[in-house]
């Protein structure tokens, strides 16, 4: 078998698996629609905010709610006290300064 034939077989299998994954996701979403709507109603009813990623420190709870210097409030060169601070990346966007 030529290498191009093997590559085309690989592409065919990968395409088939990708299409199967898309179909499976659509079927699963249709099956879980009532459950997701119930959860959305609960979130609206309780007035919950964004997803909480970590519970340790306030600057790792949600990256969009953190300022750039909150991990270093004790001293600018102080090490991070919480392990999740090394996992969560800072929020994207321009440097915003307080007015």
Backbone as CSV, one residue per row, in Angstrom:
resi,resn,N_x,N_y,N_z,CA_x,CA_y,CA_z,C_x,C_y,C_z
1,UNK,0.851,-1.169,0.000,0.000,0.000,0.000,0.899,1.235,0.000
2,UNK,0.552,2.181,-0.843,1.309,3.425,-0.908,1.021,4.269,0.318
3,UNK,1.946,5.152,0.650,1.753,6.001,1.830,0.603,6.975,1.628
4,UNK,0.351,7.403,0.390,-0.770,8.315,0.145,-2.101,7.604,0.382
5,UNK,-2.174,6.336,0.058,-3.395,5.568,0.303,-3.627,5.425,1.809
6,UNK,-2.583,5.146,2.537,-2.701,5.065,3.990,-3.146,6.380,4.601
7,UNK,-2.616,7.469,4.055,-3.009,8.786,4.566,-4.479,9.072,4.265
8,UNK,-4.933,8.701,3.065,-6.344,8.908,2.723,-7.261,8.053,3.592
9,UNK,-6.829,6.839,3.897,-7.598,5.986,4.811,-7.661,6.644,6.192
10,UNK,-6.536,7.156,6.642,-6.501,7.852,7.933,-7.447,9.050,7.926
11,UNK,-7.413,9.859,6.858,-8.307,11.013,6.767,-9.773,10.591,6.755
12,UNK,-10.075,9.493,6.069,-11.447,8.991,6.045,-11.921,8.571,7.425
13,UNK,-11.069,7.872,8.141,-11.428,7.435,9.495,-11.571,8.635,10.421
14,UNK,-10.633,9.583,10.340,-10.705,10.779,11.184,-11.948,11.603,10.869
15,UNK,-12.291,11.740,9.600,-13.498,12.472,9.221,-14.758,11.799,9.722
16,UNK,-14.792,10.475,9.626,-15.949,9.719,10.112,-16.099,9.868,11.617
17,UNK,-14.998,9.764,12.334,-15.052,9.930,13.787,-15.454,11.353,14.179
18,UNK,-14.993,12.343,13.441,-15.374,13.730,13.725,-16.861,13.944,13.495
19,UNK,-17.375,13.415,12.398,-18.807,13.532,12.112,-19.623,12.810,13.177
20,UNK,-19.155,11.642,13.616,-19.862,10.909,14.667,-19.874,11.697,15.975
21,UNK,-18.778,12.395,16.282,-18.721,13.197,17.503,-19.706,14.361,17.436
22,UNK,-19.827,14.991,16.272,-20.774,16.098,16.112,-22.206,15.602,16.272
23,UNK,-22.526,14.474,15.646,-23.872,13.909,15.761,-24.165,13.522,17.205
24,UNK,-23.209,12.924,17.867,-23.391,12.524,19.269,-23.624,13.736,20.163
25,UNK,-22.907,14.813,19.924,-23.082,16.027,20.724,-24.469,16.619,20.520
26,UNK,-24.952,16.628,19.295,-26.290,17.166,19.035,-27.365,16.307,19.680
27,UNK,-27.219,15.010,19.608,-28.193,14.107,20.225,-28.184,14.287,21.746
28,UNK,-27.006,14.380,22.323,-26.893,14.547,23.779,-27.481,15.877,24.229
29,UNK,-27.243,16.940,23.464,-27.811,18.246,23.829,-29.333,18.201,23.762
30,UNK,-29.876,17.573,22.728,-31.331,17.458,22.610,-31.901,16.643,23.768
31,UNK,-31.182,15.624,24.185,-31.648,14.779,25.296,-31.607,15.524,26.625
32,UNK,-30.613,16.394,26.794,-30.438,17.077,28.076,-31.055,18.469,28.127
33,UNK,-31.772,18.887,27.099,-32.350,20.227,27.069,-33.227,20.512,28.280
34,UNK,-34.142,19.628,28.679,-34.966,19.940,29.866,-34.122,20.114,31.141
35,UNK,-33.106,19.286,31.290,-32.243,19.386,32.471,-31.464,20.705,32.471
36,UNK,-30.947,21.091,31.317,-30.194,22.346,31.218,-31.085,23.550,31.450
37,UNK,-32.334,23.502,30.964,-33.261,24.597,31.201,-33.617,24.699,32.682
38,UNK,-33.741,23.561,33.349,-34.021,23.581,34.787,-32.846,24.184,35.561
39,UNK,-31.636,23.840,35.174,-30.458,24.418,35.832,-30.374,25.917,35.579
40,UNK,-30.674,26.342,34.360,-30.649,27.775,34.045,-31.686,28.516,34.875
41,UNK,-32.863,27.923,35.069,-33.886,28.530,35.917,-33.423,28.634,37.359
42,UNK,-32.725,27.626,37.853,-32.193,27.654,39.210,-31.156,28.759,39.365
43,UNK,-30.285,28.896,38.384,-29.265,29.946,38.427,-29.923,31.319,38.438
44,UNK,-30.933,31.524,37.581,-31.651,32.811,37.564,-32.373,33.055,38.880
45,UNK,-33.019,32.022,39.398,-33.774,32.159,40.642,-32.898,32.490,41.845
46,UNK,-31.725,31.885,41.917,-30.820,32.132,43.038,-29.946,33.355,42.823
47,UNK,-29.935,33.878,41.604,-29.109,35.052,41.311,-27.620,34.744,41.354
48,UNK,-27.234,33.560,40.885,-25.833,33.174,40.911,-25.038,33.952,39.874
49,UNK,-23.763,34.134,40.145,-22.883,34.843,39.223,-22.124,33.847,38.375
50,UNK,-20.980,34.239,37.873,-20.180,33.401,36.992,-19.647,32.170,37.713
51,UNK,-19.084,31.302,36.923,-18.481,30.075,37.413,-17.335,30.352,38.384
52,UNK,-17.309,29.625,39.485,-16.214,29.732,40.449,-15.220,28.612,40.144
53,UNK,-14.022,28.983,39.700,-13.030,27.983,39.320,-12.317,27.384,40.521
54,UNK,-11.915,28.225,41.458,-11.220,27.773,42.652,-11.841,28.475,43.852
55,UNK,-11.729,27.891,45.028,-12.314,28.497,46.223,-11.273,29.054,47.176
56,UNK,-10.001,28.940,46.844,-8.954,29.322,47.785,-8.842,30.825,47.988
57,UNK,-8.525,31.527,46.949,-8.246,32.949,47.058,-9.190,33.725,46.147
58,UNK,-9.495,34.949,46.515,-10.476,35.715,45.743,-9.998,36.016,44.333
59,UNK,-8.702,36.090,44.115,-8.208,36.392,42.777,-8.193,35.171,41.873
60,UNK,-8.439,33.975,42.420,-8.534,32.786,41.565,-9.957,32.285,41.435
61,UNK,-10.919,32.910,42.090,-12.295,32.428,41.997,-12.851,32.605,40.602
62,UNK,-12.631,33.763,40.003,-13.023,33.971,38.615,-12.036,34.943,37.986
63,UNK,-11.352,34.533,36.934,-10.285,35.366,36.370,-10.754,36.753,35.917
64,UNK,-12.014,36.910,35.524,-12.466,38.220,35.058,-12.665,39.198,36.209
65,UNK,-12.697,38.714,37.429,-12.943,39.572,38.578,-11.668,39.918,39.348
66,UNK,-10.540,39.554,38.818,-9.281,39.767,39.530,-8.498,40.924,38.918
67,UNK,-7.838,41.670,39.775,-6.909,42.660,39.258,-5.511,42.032,39.247
68,UNK,-4.580,42.683,38.605,-3.272,42.065,38.390,-2.423,41.996,39.656
69,UNK,-2.710,42.792,40.668,-1.835,42.859,41.830,-2.421,42.198,43.074
70,UNK,-3.634,41.665,43.005,-4.224,41.063,44.195,-3.451,39.855,44.725
71,UNK,-2.772,39.039,43.893,-1.999,37.954,44.485,-0.805,38.437,45.300
72,UNK,-0.364,39.663,45.085,0.846,40.153,45.728,0.548,41.302,46.683
73,UNK,-0.563,41.233,47.413,-0.934,42.341,48.278,0.008,42.488,49.461
74,UNK,0.604,41.405,49.906,1.516,41.505,51.030,2.805,42.222,50.623
75,UNK,3.349,41.847,49.489,4.602,42.399,49.003,4.690,42.086,47.508
76,UNK,5.095,43.007,46.674,5.115,42.723,45.235,5.948,41.504,44.854
77,UNK,6.978,41.183,45.578,7.800,40.025,45.253,7.446,38.783,46.042
78,UNK,6.379,38.822,46.828,6.006,37.688,47.668,5.539,36.508,46.816
79,UNK,5.847,35.294,47.253,5.372,34.129,46.499,3.868,33.954,46.677
80,UNK,3.272,33.276,45.736,1.847,33.010,45.804,1.589,31.965,46.890
81,UNK,0.602,32.215,47.741,0.336,31.315,48.870,-0.546,30.136,48.490
82,UNK,-1.247,30.242,47.376,-2.217,29.222,47.011,-1.774,28.506,45.737
83,UNK,-1.895,27.183,45.691,-1.456,26.449,44.501,-2.261,26.789,43.257
84,UNK,-3.514,27.182,43.405,-4.322,27.487,42.224,-3.845,28.758,41.529
85,UNK,-3.087,29.590,42.209,-2.550,30.786,41.582,-1.561,30.485,40.479
86,UNK,-0.932,29.318,40.535,-0.005,28.944,39.473,-0.703,28.225,38.330
87,UNK,-1.969,27.858,38.516,-2.729,27.168,37.476,-3.554,28.147,36.653
88,UNK,-4.200,29.102,37.317,-5.084,30.050,36.630,-4.265,31.155,35.989
89,UNK,-4.521,31.388,34.728,-3.828,32.458,34.015,-4.488,33.803,34.316
90,UNK,-3.765,34.901,34.226,-4.401,36.198,34.435,-5.415,36.476,33.341
91,UNK,-6.418,37.312,33.627,-7.435,37.576,32.619,-6.851,38.320,31.419
92,UNK,-7.330,38.030,30.217,-6.830,38.730,29.040,-7.368,40.159,28.976
93,UNK,-6.683,40.999,28.275,-7.175,42.346,28.083,-6.112,43.382,28.394
94,UNK,-6.425,44.622,28.094,-5.454,45.690,28.338,-5.279,45.950,29.828
95,UNK,-4.161,46.540,30.150,-3.886,46.915,31.541,-4.832,48.044,31.929
96,UNK,-5.705,47.794,32.883,-6.670,48.794,33.313,-6.234,49.367,34.649
97,UNK,-6.146,50.645,34.720,-5.761,51.304,35.968,-6.980,51.934,36.613
98,UNK,-6.969,51.984,37.933,-8.092,52.588,38.663,-8.141,54.077,38.369
99,UNK,-9.347,54.655,38.233,-9.441,56.087,37.939,-8.983,56.951,39.077
